[in-house]
Amino acid sequence: MKIKVGNWKVDSKTLMRIEWRFPFPKIIFHEKFEKQVKWTLRILTLIGIGTSVISLPTIWSLILSVCLVLIEQFFERIIFEYTVFIVQQFPDFEVDYNQWLTNGYLFPNPEYAEHYELFNHFGPAYKDKDYAIKFFTYLKSWNQNSFDDRDNNICLSFVLEDNNSYSTYLYANPKRKWLDEMFMSYREKNKYEKYGKKQQSFVVQMIYWKNLKLVDGSLFPKFLNDQPDKGKFYFMPFYMDNDTLVPIEEIKILKYEYQVRKRSELTKRNIEFYYK
């Protein structure tokens, strides 16, 4: 369930949830509710002390005692969580969403493919060369400015839409290795102050996408047909010069995979699900 707070929508699961762990369920609260839980336990203790000095029929005394024990056990099993946000560096320039015009492709000549290891080329095509270099350099920073993206730090995915179009998505991999190291350092830093609590780990980052119609002569179907989703290809930007797409090969990146799905195949676990 989503709870609206101002302009934000907060998933209630980040505040309170029940996880079924054999043999008993675990109740998990965010640490912001810690005071309320502690006061509830104190009140239950006072009620228990009060009822011990009140003369009640045996059966009612037993029922009340059992109820108090069950309620107290419920609260005793609560696990508290605290939240850590890591904010990915935002562009140091103004993002112009009108710059991304289309996608560019280059395919190796089959005559040379028999003798050389040649790869397909793909990338977003921008209106201006300077902007293309600036934006792609920013994308490359997600991979520590390395030429080789063996760990898939830069995610590239395609979604086949129902209206004879496709959407291209670019985003930093939320599971990249250096994030785990940072979250681990926060756990170590907070191990005394947050003793006994679990860490919620969140990443704040930008998602970029472009929807394009599948017109006659589109090279996108050829790319899907020629390029395996698990295989080497070059990822690089293009820019428009007199209605001609020009590649910028000096800042290309060697990629090893991409994802492609139909819109109907996406679930809430997929980042692309939320951006149409």
C-alpha positions as CSV (number, residue, x, y, z in Angstrom):
1,M,0.0,0.0,0.0
2,K,1.3,3.5,-0.9
3,I,0.9,6.3,1.6
4,K,1.0,9.9,0.2
5,V,3.1,12.3,2.3
6,G,3.2,15.7,0.6
7,N,4.5,15.1,-3.0
8,W,6.0,11.7,-2.0
9,K,4.4,8.2,-2.0
10,V,5.8,6.0,0.7
11,D,5.4,2.2,0.6
12,S,3.8,1.1,3.9
13,K,6.0,-2.0,3.8
14,T,9.0,0.2,4.6
15,L,7.2,1.3,7.8
16,M,5.6,-1.9,9.0
17,R,5.3,-5.4,7.8
18,I,5.1,-9.1,8.9
19,E,7.6,-11.6,7.6
20,W,6.8,-15.3,8.0
21,R,9.8,-17.0,9.3
22,F,9.4,-20.6,10.5
23,P,8.1,-21.3,13.1
24,F,6.8,-17.8,14.1
25,P,6.2,-14.6,12.1
26,K,8.4,-11.6,12.6
27,I,6.9,-8.2,13.0
28,I,9.1,-5.4,11.6
29,F,8.6,-1.7,12.4
30,H,10.6,1.3,11.4
31,E,12.5,2.8,14.3
32,K,10.3,5.9,14.2
33,F,7.7,3.8,16.0
34,E,10.1,2.6,18.7
35,K,8.7,5.0,21.3
36,Q,5.1,4.0,20.7
37,V,6.0,0.3,21.0
38,K,8.0,0.8,24.2
39,W,5.1,2.8,25.8
40,T,2.7,0.0,24.7
41,L,4.8,-2.6,26.5
42,R,5.0,-0.3,29.6
43,I,1.2,0.1,29.7
44,L,0.8,-3.7,29.3
45,T,3.1,-4.1,32.3
46,L,1.1,-1.6,34.4
47,I,-2.2,-3.4,33.4
48,G,-0.7,-6.7,34.5
49,I,0.4,-5.3,37.9
50,G,-3.0,-3.6,38.3
51,T,-4.9,-6.8,37.6
52,S,-2.8,-8.7,40.1
53,V,-4.2,-6.7,43.0
54,I,-7.8,-6.8,41.7
55,S,-10.0,-9.6,42.8
56,L,-11.4,-11.2,39.6
57,P,-13.2,-14.6,39.1
58,T,-10.6,-17.2,38.3
59,I,-11.8,-17.8,34.7
60,W,-11.7,-14.1,33.9
61,S,-8.4,-13.6,35.6
62,L,-7.0,-16.5,33.5
63,I,-8.4,-15.1,30.2
64,L,-7.0,-11.6,30.9
65,S,-3.6,-13.1,31.8
66,V,-3.5,-15.1,28.6
67,C,-4.5,-12.1,26.5
68,L,-1.9,-9.9,28.1
69,V,0.8,-12.6,27.5
70,L,-0.2,-12.9,23.8
71,I,-0.2,-9.2,23.2
72,E,3.1,-8.8,25.0
73,Q,4.6,-11.6,22.9
74,F,3.4,-9.9,19.8
75,F,5.3,-6.7,20.7
76,E,8.3,-8.6,22.0
77,R,8.9,-10.1,18.6
78,I,9.1,-6.8,16.9
79,I,12.3,-6.0,14.9
80,F,13.2,-2.4,14.4
81,E,14.7,-1.0,11.2
82,Y,16.6,2.2,10.4
83,T,16.9,3.7,6.9
84,V,20.1,4.6,5.0
85,F,19.8,6.5,1.6
86,I,22.7,6.6,-0.8
87,V,22.1,9.4,-3.4
88,Q,23.8,8.8,-6.7
89,Q,25.6,11.9,-8.0
90,F,23.3,14.0,-10.3
91,P,24.4,15.6,-13.5
92,D,26.4,18.8,-13.1
93,F,24.6,20.2,-16.1
94,E,21.0,20.9,-17.0
95,V,19.3,17.8,-18.5
96,D,17.6,18.6,-21.7
97,Y,15.1,15.9,-22.4
98,N,14.5,17.1,-26.0
99,Q,18.2,16.3,-26.9
100,W,17.6,12.6,-27.2
101,L,16.1,12.3,-30.7
102,T,16.4,8.7,-31.6
103,N,18.8,5.7,-31.4
104,G,21.8,5.0,-33.5
105,Y,23.1,1.7,-34.8
106,L,26.3,0.4,-36.6
107,F,26.6,-3.2,-37.8
108,P,30.0,-4.7,-38.9
109,N,30.5,-5.7,-42.5
110,P,30.0,-9.5,-42.7
111,E,33.0,-9.8,-45.0
112,Y,35.3,-8.8,-42.2
113,A,33.5,-10.7,-39.4
114,E,35.1,-14.0,-40.4
115,H,38.6,-12.6,-39.8
116,Y,38.1,-10.0,-37.0
117,E,36.2,-9.9,-33.7
118,L,33.7,-7.2,-34.7
119,F,30.8,-6.1,-32.6
120,N,27.5,-4.3,-33.1
121,H,27.2,-0.7,-32.0
122,F,24.2,0.9,-30.3
123,G,23.5,4.1,-28.5
124,P,21.2,7.2,-28.0
125,A,21.4,9.9,-30.6
126,Y,21.3,13.5,-29.5
127,K,20.7,16.8,-31.2
128,D,24.1,18.4,-30.4
129,K,27.5,16.8,-30.3
130,D,28.6,18.7,-27.2
131,Y,25.5,17.6,-25.2
132,A,26.0,14.0,-26.4
133,I,29.6,14.0,-25.1
134,K,28.6,15.6,-21.8
135,F,25.6,13.3,-21.1
136,F,27.4,10.1,-22.2
137,T,30.4,11.1,-20.0
138,Y,27.9,11.3,-17.1
139,L,26.6,7.8,-17.9
140,K,30.2,6.5,-18.1
141,S,30.7,7.8,-14.5
142,W,28.3,5.1,-13.3
143,N,31.0,2.6,-14.4
144,Q,33.9,4.6,-12.8
145,N,34.7,6.0,-16.2
146,S,35.9,2.6,-17.4
147,F,35.7,1.4,-21.0
148,D,34.7,-2.1,-19.9
149,D,31.3,-2.6,-18.2
150,R,31.7,-6.3,-17.4
151,D,29.7,-5.9,-14.2
152,N,26.8,-4.2,-16.0
153,N,27.0,-1.1,-13.9
154,I,25.1,0.8,-16.7
155,C,21.8,-1.0,-17.3
156,L,20.4,-0.9,-20.8
157,S,16.9,-2.3,-21.4
158,F,14.2,-2.2,-24.0
159,V,10.4,-2.6,-23.5
160,L,8.2,-3.5,-26.4
161,E,5.1,-1.5,-26.1
162,D,1.6,-2.4,-27.3
163,N,1.3,0.6,-29.7
164,N,3.9,-0.5,-32.2
165,S,6.7,1.3,-30.4
166,Y,9.6,0.5,-28.1
167,S,11.1,2.3,-25.1
168,T,14.8,2.5,-24.3
169,Y,15.8,2.7,-20.6
170,L,19.2,3.8,-19.2
171,Y,19.9,3.6,-15.4
172,A,22.7,2.8,-13.0
173,N,22.5,-0.8,-11.7
174,P,21.0,-0.7,-8.2
175,K,23.0,-3.8,-7.4
176,R,26.4,-2.6,-8.3
177,K,29.2,-3.8,-6.1
178,W,30.4,-0.6,-4.6
179,L,27.0,0.1,-3.2
180,D,27.2,-3.0,-1.1
181,E,30.5,-1.8,0.3
182,M,29.0,1.6,1.2
183,F,26.0,0.0,2.9
184,M,28.3,-2.3,4.8
185,S,30.3,0.7,6.0
186,Y,27.2,2.3,7.3
187,R,26.2,-0.9,9.2
188,E,29.7,-0.9,10.8
189,K,29.4,2.8,11.7
190,N,26.0,2.4,13.3
191,K,26.5,-1.0,14.9
192,Y,26.5,0.4,18.5
193,E,24.1,3.3,18.1
194,K,21.6,1.1,16.2
195,Y,22.4,-2.1,18.0
196,G,19.8,-4.9,17.4
197,K,18.2,-3.0,14.5
198,K,18.2,-4.0,10.8
199,Q,19.3,-1.6,8.1
200,Q,16.9,-0.6,5.2
201,S,19.1,0.2,2.2
202,F,17.8,2.6,-0.4
203,V,19.4,4.2,-3.5
204,V,18.2,7.5,-5.0
205,Q,19.0,7.8,-8.7
206,M,17.8,9.1,-12.0
207,I,16.2,6.9,-14.7
208,Y,16.3,8.0,-18.4
209,W,14.1,6.7,-21.1
210,K,12.9,7.4,-24.6
211,N,9.9,6.0,-26.5
212,L,10.2,5.6,-30.3
213,K,7.8,4.4,-32.9
214,L,8.7,1.4,-35.0
215,V,8.6,2.9,-38.4
216,D,9.5,1.3,-41.7
217,G,13.3,1.0,-42.0
218,S,13.9,1.0,-38.3
219,L,17.1,-0.8,-37.4
220,F,15.9,-1.8,-33.9
221,P,14.5,-5.2,-35.1
222,K,17.8,-5.9,-36.8
223,F,19.7,-5.1,-33.6
224,L,17.5,-7.5,-31.6
225,N,17.9,-10.2,-34.3
226,D,21.7,-9.8,-34.7
227,Q,22.7,-9.0,-31.1
228,P,22.2,-11.7,-28.4
229,D,21.1,-10.3,-25.1
230,K,24.1,-11.9,-23.6
231,G,27.0,-11.0,-25.8
232,K,29.5,-8.2,-26.5
233,F,28.6,-5.0,-28.2
234,Y,29.6,-1.4,-28.1
235,F,27.5,1.2,-26.4
236,M,28.2,4.8,-27.5
237,P,26.5,8.1,-28.3
238,F,25.5,9.5,-31.7
239,Y,24.7,13.1,-32.7
240,M,22.8,14.6,-35.6
241,D,24.7,16.4,-38.3
242,N,22.6,17.5,-41.4
243,D,20.1,14.7,-40.9
244,T,22.9,12.2,-40.6
245,L,23.7,10.2,-37.4
246,V,27.4,10.5,-36.5
247,P,28.9,8.1,-33.9
248,I,31.3,9.3,-31.2
249,E,33.5,6.3,-30.9
250,E,36.2,7.7,-28.6
251,I,33.9,7.4,-25.6
252,K,32.3,4.1,-26.3
253,I,31.8,1.4,-23.7
254,L,32.1,-2.4,-24.1
255,K,28.8,-4.0,-22.9
256,Y,28.1,-7.6,-22.3
257,E,24.3,-7.6,-21.9
258,Y,21.0,-5.9,-22.3
259,Q,17.4,-6.7,-21.4
260,V,14.3,-6.8,-23.6
261,R,10.7,-7.5,-22.5
262,K,7.2,-6.9,-23.5
263,R,5.3,-4.3,-21.5
264,S,2.8,-7.1,-20.4
265,E,5.8,-9.1,-19.0
266,L,6.9,-6.4,-16.5
267,T,6.1,-6.7,-12.8
268,K,6.5,-4.3,-9.9
269,R,10.0,-5.8,-9.4
270,N,11.1,-4.2,-12.7
271,I,12.2,-0.6,-12.7
272,E,10.7,-0.1,-16.1
273,F,7.3,-1.0,-14.8
274,Y,6.9,2.5,-13.2
275,Y,7.9,4.5,-16.3
276,K,5.7,4.5,-19.3
